[in-house]
């Protein structure tokens, strides 16, 4: 990979700004100053520093975040803090995408990754990856089975659609745990509203076989291990 492309990808500036940075002598490769922006390197082997900062290259990285309320699942927002604002400055340099957004007032398991193939595996509805939610409602849920009947909801563009039948895992008084394989706009809340129940608290607790780490405080995040990544895509059992 060209040196200037690598630094641009890691948000050290535009390609033009990165070229100037390299020409200034502030970039080293394996402890040697490099001024050739077109130099080809192997970021998995070569050690690159920018003004003394080591470039932390990861071909694949997946973060698990315990998203708090009041934080949006977008890059920037004029009114709310973004989940990207919760990342350290060095981790913000990764070209991350959100694998399944959460509403601003929904808490829980959020994944951010630079792996496009993994992202596709998680968010594409026909992959049938279950997203599990803990739900609290204002009223006692006395008709939970009504969620299994066909219903018509509106998506984020106010287009009608019929959601796939959810899986009811538990239900007790005004709480429930359900799993869905989609992720339309306000889908869980709108499904409960369709059976006359107002959701007052919503938390995603699992995606496929990966469960939210109970040791993660709200707003905290961690890097997933290889075993945890496999739990995301393993559909056996």
Residue pairs with C-beta under 8 A, 6 or more apart in sequence:
1 40
1 41
1 42
1 43
2 37
2 38
2 39
2 40
3 22
3 27
3 29
3 34
3 36
3 37
3 38
3 39
3 40
3 41
3 48
4 15
4 18
4 19
4 22
4 37
4 38
5 15
6 41
6 43
6 48
6 55
6 57
7 13
7 18
7 21
7 22
7 27
7 48
7 50
7 55
8 14
8 15
8 18
9 95
10 55
10 57
10 93
10 94
10 95
11 92
11 93
12 18
12 21
12 50
12 93
13 21
18 37
19 37
21 27
21 50
22 34
22 35
22 36
22 37
23 35
23 37
25 33
25 35
26 50
26 51
27 33
27 34
27 35
27 48
27 49
27 50
28 34
28 48
28 49
29 39
29 41
29 46
29 47
29 48
30 46
30 47
31 47
41 48
43 55
43 57
44 57
44 59
47 54
48 54
48 55
48 57
49 55
53 90
56 90
56 93
58 94
58 114
60 113
60 114
60 115
60 118
61 94
61 96
61 113
61 114
61 115
61 223
62 99
62 111
62 112
62 113
62 115
62 118
62 223
62 224
62 228
62 229
62 232
63 87
63 91
63 96
63 111
63 112
63 113
63 221
63 222
63 223
63 224
64 109
64 110
64 111
64 210
64 212
64 213
64 216
64 221
64 222
64 223
64 224
64 228
65 83
65 86
65 109
65 110
65 111
65 112
65 216
65 219
65 220
65 221
66 107
66 108
66 109
66 110
66 212
66 213
66 216
66 217
66 218
66 219
66 220
66 221
67 73
67 83
67 102
67 106
67 107
67 108
67 109
67 110
67 218
67 219
68 107
68 218
68 219
69 104
69 105
69 106
69 107
70 80
70 81
70 104
70 105
71 80
71 81
71 82
71 83
71 85
71 86
71 104
71 219
72 80
72 81
72 82
72 83
72 104
73 82
73 83
73 98
73 101
73 102
73 103
73 104
73 110
74 82
74 83
74 101
75 82
75 84
76 82
76 84
80 104
83 98
83 110
83 112
84 92
84 96
84 112
86 219
86 221
87 96
87 112
87 221
94 114
95 114
96 112
96 113
96 114
97 112
97 113
97 114
97 116
97 119
98 110
98 111
98 112
99 111
99 112
99 113
99 118
99 119
99 122
99 123
99 207
100 110
100 111
100 122
100 123
100 131
100 183
100 204
100 207
101 110
101 183
102 108
102 110
102 204
103 186
103 189
103 202
105 202
106 202
106 203
106 204
107 201
107 202
107 203
107 204
107 218
108 133
108 134
108 202
108 203
108 204
108 205
108 212
109 204
109 205
109 206
109 207
109 210
109 211
109 212
110 204
111 122
111 207
111 224
111 232
112 221
113 119
118 229
118 232
118 233
120 127
121 127
121 129
121 232
121 233
122 129
122 207
122 208
122 232
122 233
123 129
123 183
125 164
125 181
125 182
125 183
128 181
128 235
129 181
129 207
129 208
129 232
129 233
129 235
130 167
130 179
130 180
130 181
130 206
130 207
130 208
131 179
131 180
131 181
131 183
131 204
131 206
131 207
132 169
132 177
132 178
132 179
132 204
132 205
132 206
132 207
133 177
133 178
133 179
133 180
133 188
133 202
133 203
133 204
133 205
134 175
134 176
134 177
134 201
134 202
134 203
134 204
134 205
135 175
135 176
135 177
135 178
135 188
135 192
135 199
135 201
135 202
136 174
136 175
136 199
136 200
136 201
136 202
137 174
137 175
137 176
137 192
137 197
137 198
137 199
137 200
138 174
138 197
138 198
138 199
138 200
139 174
139 196
139 197
139 198
140 173
140 174
141 171
141 173
141 174
141 175
141 176
141 197
143 195
143 196
144 168
144 171
144 176
144 195
145 168
146 194
146 195
147 166
147 168
147 178
147 191
147 192
147 195
148 165
148 166
148 168
150 162
151 162
151 163
151 191
151 194
151 195
152 160
152 161
152 162
153 160
153 161
153 162
153 163
153 184
153 187
153 190
153 191
153 194
154 160
154 161
154 185
154 190
155 161
155 184
155 185
156 184
156 185
161 184
163 180
163 182
163 184
163 187
163 191
164 180
164 181
164 182
166 178
166 179
166 180
166 191
167 178
167 179
167 180
168 176
168 177
168 178
169 176
169 177
169 178
169 179
170 176
170 177
171 177
177 205
178 188
179 206
180 187
180 188
180 191
184 190
188 199
188 202
189 199
189 202
192 198
192 199
193 199
204 212
205 211
205 212
206 212
207 232
208 231
208 232
208 233
208 234
208 235
209 231
209 232
209 234
209 237
210 224
210 228
210 231
210 232
213 222
216 222
224 232
